[in-house]
């Protein structure tokens, strides 16, 4: 018998994620979102920013994140409410502004269909 598909080894969890999950064991879902969005590790905040189901309250928090990469990723997320994208469209960073304007335009096209 020949095995043709071997599943890749699971990736180890990032230490910041382990810490956040450990703090969140008894937390509500919103507290878990909050813990991830306020992580000192920008990679954790970035993962939240690209999640389509990010709650509006968390998106508002990430819209003022000090890391422009987090704000740019949030601005490119079509799951973010238009009111928050409008804020990002006025960001100091041109890449954030461009991503927000593009995402808003896409939402406008979807709404018109």
Residue pairs with C-beta under 8 A, 6 or more apart in sequence:
13 21
14 41
14 43
14 44
16 39
16 40
16 41
16 43
16 44
17 44
20 32
20 35
20 36
20 39
20 44
23 35
24 31
24 32
24 35
27 35
30 55
30 57
33 48
33 54
33 55
33 58
34 58
34 61
36 44
36 45
36 47
36 48
37 45
37 48
37 58
37 61
37 62
38 45
38 61
39 45
42 65
42 67
42 69
42 70
45 62
45 65
45 67
45 70
46 67
46 69
46 70
46 73
48 54
48 58
48 62
49 62
49 65
49 70
49 71
49 73
49 74
49 77
50 73
50 74
50 76
50 77
51 77
51 79
52 77
52 78
52 79
53 79
54 62
54 74
54 77
54 79
54 80
56 80
56 81
56 84
59 74
59 77
59 80
59 81
59 84
60 84
62 70
62 71
62 74
63 71
63 74
63 84
63 87
63 88
64 71
65 71
65 74
68 91
68 93
68 95
68 96
71 88
71 91
71 93
71 96
72 93
72 95
72 96
72 99
73 99
74 80
74 84
74 88
75 85
75 88
75 89
75 91
75 96
75 97
75 99
75 100
75 103
76 99
76 102
76 103
77 103
78 103
78 106
78 107
80 88
80 103
82 104
82 107
85 100
85 103
85 104
85 107
86 100
86 104
88 96
88 97
88 99
88 100
89 97
89 100
89 101
89 104
90 97
91 97
91 100
